[in-house]
Amino acid sequence: LENGNALTPNFLKELYKDIYQKYWGPEMVIDVEEQYTWARIPHFYYNFYVFQYATGFSASEILSQKILENGKDAVDKYLNYLKSGSSDYPINILRKAGVDMSSPDPILAVTKKMDTLLNEMEFLINKLELARDTK
């Protein structure tokens, strides 16, 4: 693409095979069919498909925080959100549930959650290393 060339099935097959070998290691046996996995994964060719995972995860982090902090009121808003279906644009329905996807809050909430989880993981790894060192 960068050189003005088209993406051909053969190019994608070789690229995918190389990626498999790089990340799974030389021990991984790559069947002929594996090289064509790129053709069956919709993430690669559906417009704006993958971003839905990130936005959904971000919204759910805010929703779960609100439920834990505010109890029944937040649960009721969440249930109304679910009942809304396709009655309005998702951003408007989420706003009624207490999530403003036009603000940085959802991304900041996920960043904070990830930081907390990484700190917990580091603590547990250190604890395991200390336990191993005392044996």
N, C-alpha and C positions, 0 to 999 in steps of 0.2 A: 504494500500500500504506500509506504513512504517513498518508494521509487517509482510510483505510478503503475505498478503491476497489479493485475487482478488477483483476487484470492481464488485459487483453484482447489478442487478437492484433494489433489495430490499434495499441494503445499500444506493445507490444513491437516491432512493425515500425518505427514512427517512432523509437523510442529507439535501435534498432540502426542505423538509417540515420544518425541524428545522430552516433552513436559512430563509425561508419565515416568520415563526413565530417570529424569532429574530428581523428581520428588519421591518416587517409590523405591529408587535404588536399582542397582544392577541385578539384584536377586529376583526382582519382579518379572515374571513371564508375561509378556505382552502379546496376547492373541491378535490375530489379524483384525478381528472385529473391534477390538479396543481402540484401534487407530481411527475408527469412524464414529466414536462416541460423540465427537463435536457436532455431528449432524443431527443427533437426536435431543440435544440439550437446548430448550427454547430460550434460555437466558442469553444465548449468544446472538439471537436474531430478532427477538420481540422487542420493539421499542419500549423503553421505560419500564421494563419488566422487573429488573433486579432491585431498583430503588424502593419498591414496595416492601421488601423485607426490612430495610433500614427504617423506613418511616413507620411501619407497623410496630417494630421493636421499640422505637423511640416513644411512640404514642402509648404502648402498653406499659412502659416503665412509669410514665406519668400517671396513667390510670391506676396501676397497682399501688403507687405511693399514696394517691388520694384515698383509695379504699382502706389502706392500712392506717392512715392518719385521721380520716373523717368518718369511717364506718358506714352506717346505713345510708346516709345522704349520698355518699359517693357510690355505693352499690346501686342505689336507685338510679342515679345518673348513668351508670354503666349499663344497667339493664335497659334503660330508655334508648341509649346509644345502640344497643344490639337490636332492639325492636324497630329502630328507624329504618333499617334496610337501606334501600336506594331512594329514600324520600327526598334527599337533598344531596348536595355535594359533600363528599367525605370530610373535607376540612370544616364545613359548617356543623356537621353532626358531631365531630370530635370536639369542636369548641363548646357545644352545649353540654358535653360530658366533662368539660373542664380541661381540655387539652388544646392549647393554641399552637398549632403547627406552623404558624407564620412567625413565631418567636423562637429564640434560641433555646428556650427552656427544655424541650424534649431532647435535643442533642446534649445539652449540659447534664441532664439527668442520667443519660446513658453513660456519658463520660465519667460522672461521679460514681455510678454503679460499677463500671469497669475498674476504676481505681480501687474501690473497696474490695472487689473480688481479687484483683491482683495482689493487694496487700495481704489479704487472707491467704492466698496461695503461697506467697513468699514466707509468711509466718509458718505455715504448715510444712513447707519444704525445710526451713531452718530447724523446726522441731524434729522432723524425721532425721535430718543429718546429725543433730545432737544425740538423738536416741541411738543411731547407728554408731556414733563415735564412742559411746559409753559401753558398748558391748565388747 
